Each structure stands twice: as structure tokens, then as C-alpha cells.
């Protein structure tokens, strides 16, 4: 029988894993798995986890913002000016 010990080291420090975990709102274990598979920045992790849902939500926010801007601009032009 072999008495060799295999020590697995984590390439990424715990601090980075915990920070990403808190920023994205998922477990440190999931972040650790993603990092080990080369998915290391916040946007890549979000895209991997949420895919089209994230892009759809961003599109909805953009459209809502544009609609608000249109409404505000039309209100400005509708007001009579004093000469």
C-alpha cells in the first residue's frame, strides 16, 4: 500500500473567492469551481450563470431608461415659456 499524500492547492486565494461570492450572490464553492474552470471575471461568471436572462434584464432596463428620458424630454417641450 502506498502512503503518499496528495495535497490539492487552491490556485485562487480564499479572499478572492469570498469577494466574488459576495459580489455575485452565490456560494463560495460555486465560485471556486468556476475559477478552476477558467471563468474568473465578474461579467463572465454572470454570463455563464444567468446567460440570456441577464442580457434580457439589461435590455429591459435600457428600454425603461429610454422611455423615462423620452417622457422627461416631452414634458420639457410641452411647457410654455415666458417671454
Backbone torsions as a table, in degrees:
resi	resn	phi	psi	omega
1	UNK	NA	139.0	-179.9
2	UNK	-91.3	134.9	178.4
3	UNK	-105.4	36.7	178.5
4	UNK	-83.4	138.9	178.1
5	UNK	-103.7	136.2	175.3
6	UNK	-104.4	123.9	179.5
7	UNK	-109.8	118.2	177.2
8	UNK	-92.3	127.1	177.9
9	UNK	-107.8	145.5	179.0
10	UNK	-89.1	120.7	-178.8
11	UNK	-64.4	-31.6	-178.0
12	UNK	-103.1	137.5	-178.1
13	UNK	-73.9	155.7	-178.9
14	UNK	-58.6	-35.9	-178.3
15	UNK	-61.3	-45.3	179.2
16	UNK	-63.1	-43.5	-180.0
17	UNK	-61.0	-47.0	-179.5
18	UNK	-65.0	-39.9	178.8
19	UNK	-63.2	-48.3	178.7
20	UNK	-62.5	-39.8	179.7
21	UNK	-59.0	-45.5	-179.8
22	UNK	-69.0	-40.9	-177.9
23	UNK	-65.4	-38.5	-175.3
24	UNK	-93.5	-25.7	178.0
25	UNK	86.5	33.1	176.2
26	UNK	-128.0	171.2	-175.7
27	UNK	-70.0	149.8	175.8
28	UNK	-58.7	-33.1	178.9
29	UNK	-61.6	-43.8	178.7
30	UNK	-63.8	-43.1	177.8
31	UNK	-60.8	-43.7	179.2
32	UNK	-58.6	-44.0	179.4
33	UNK	-63.4	-45.1	-180.0
34	UNK	-63.8	-41.8	178.4
35	UNK	-61.9	-41.2	179.6
36	UNK	-65.7	-20.7	178.8
37	UNK	-98.5	9.2	173.4
38	UNK	89.2	7.2	177.3
39	UNK	-97.0	101.8	-166.4
40	UNK	-121.7	-14.4	178.6
41	UNK	-104.5	158.7	-171.7
42	UNK	-57.6	-46.6	-177.7
43	UNK	-64.3	-39.7	178.7
44	UNK	-65.6	-39.1	178.5
45	UNK	-65.2	-46.0	179.6
46	UNK	-61.9	-42.4	179.3
47	UNK	-64.1	-41.9	179.1
48	UNK	-63.2	-44.3	-176.0
49	UNK	-76.3	-41.6	-170.9
50	UNK	-110.3	-16.5	175.9
51	UNK	46.0	-123.3	-175.8
52	UNK	-65.3	-28.5	179.4
53	UNK	-58.9	-42.4	-179.2
54	UNK	-66.1	-44.9	-179.5
55	UNK	-65.9	-37.6	178.0
56	UNK	-64.2	-43.3	179.4
57	UNK	-64.3	-40.9	178.8
58	UNK	-64.8	-39.3	178.5
59	UNK	-64.3	-42.0	178.8
60	UNK	-63.0	-41.8	178.3
61	UNK	-62.9	-42.0	179.5
62	UNK	-62.9	-44.9	179.5
63	UNK	-63.9	-40.2	178.8
64	UNK	-64.5	-41.8	178.9
65	UNK	-64.1	-42.6	178.7
66	UNK	-63.5	-39.2	178.9
67	UNK	-64.9	-42.1	177.3
68	UNK	-61.6	-44.2	179.7
69	UNK	-62.6	-41.1	177.6
70	UNK	-60.3	-46.5	-179.1
71	UNK	-61.6	-44.7	179.9
72	UNK	-65.1	-39.7	179.4
73	UNK	-67.6	-38.9	179.8
74	UNK	-69.8	-33.2	177.0
75	UNK	-65.7	-36.5	179.5
76	UNK	-66.9	-39.5	-177.8
77	UNK	-79.5	-21.2	179.6
78	UNK	-78.6	-20.6	-177.0
79	UNK	-76.1	132.7	177.2
80	UNK	-71.3	146.4	179.3
81	UNK	-104.6	145.8	178.1
82	UNK	-89.2	131.3	-178.5
83	UNK	-106.5	NA	NA
